[in-house]
Amino acid sequence: MKLLHIDSSILGDNSASRLLSSAVVQAWKAAQPDLEVTYRDLAAESLSHFSATTLVAAGTAAELRDAAQQYEAALSADTLNEFLAADAVVLAAPMYNFTIPTQLKAWIDRICVAGQTFRYTEAGPQGLCGGKKVVIVSTAGGLHAGQPSGGAHEEYLKTLLGFIGITDIEIVRAEGLAYGEQVRGDAMAAAQAQIAEVFVAA
């Protein structure tokens, strides 16, 4: 089984989402020792944002691309193929200003490709990535789950994943992390307990 582990926090070792996403991967590996993990750190090696160059590169024959277009085409292909090859994804998604990090959005724009991860039909859009499992590690300084303020965070990710056909989604959540040491400690402990519960019988 191939697992893609995505981190997106800019906080390095101080990141709650990084700590929890690592715990998810370690628990998964303990449950499935043959797990093959690929790691991508979107903060350390950020993807360039979707642009006109990206679109032009995709629509230009390989032999006619200039250097910038070659780079964009290779970046898109590598990112997409890495995602397509994965049976499961651990997606660390801290909340920044009521939404996901811009680095994570750049990754999403590289994997949402018509004809590859979704397609439009006469009956409407159809996701092509069914069968993958995604664990979203959701962290936030405030309390947003189930609230309008969380619409561009967890709800956006669930909508996006559903659009490309992924319905097997688990959310490991730690929020209220800026509400003081006690609240933060309790939230992190609860998230760690949830991880243990998810994988104890896996």
C-alpha positions, 0 to 999 in steps of 0.5 A: 500500500502506498501512502502520500504524506503531505505537510503544509505548515510554515511553523516547522517543529512548532507545528501542531499539524506536523506533529499530528500528521507524523503520528498518523503516519507512524500509527499507520505504519505500525498497523501496516508494516509494509506501508510505502510512504512518500513525503512532501513538505509543501512549506520547505519545497513549495509549488509555484502557484497555478498561472497562465504559464501552467496552462500554456505549458499544458497546452503546448507540445513538449518539443515546443515548450520553452524552459519555463514551460518545461519546468511547469509541465514537469512540476504538474506531471510529477505532483499529479503522478505522485498523487495518482500512485497513492492508495491513501493520503495524510493531508496536514491542513492547519487553518490560516486566516480561515482557510488552508495554507496557500502552499496546500492550495497550490498542491490542490491546483496541481492534482485537480486535472480534468480527465485525470482526477475528474471529468465532466459528463452529460450527467455532471461532474464525475470524480475519478479517484474513488478508492483512495482514503484520506486522513485530514489533520485539521488544526486551528487556533480557534474553534471552527468545526461545524461553524460558518468560519470553518467553511473554507477549511475542513468543509472546503477540503471535504467538498474538493475531495468529494469532487474528485471521487474521494469519500473515505475521509477521516478527520483528526482535529485539534482546535482551540490551540491558541486558547491557552496551554490547558486547552491546547494540551487537551486538544492535542491529547484528544487528537492523539487518542483519536489516532490511536483509536483509528489504527488500533484495529487497522 
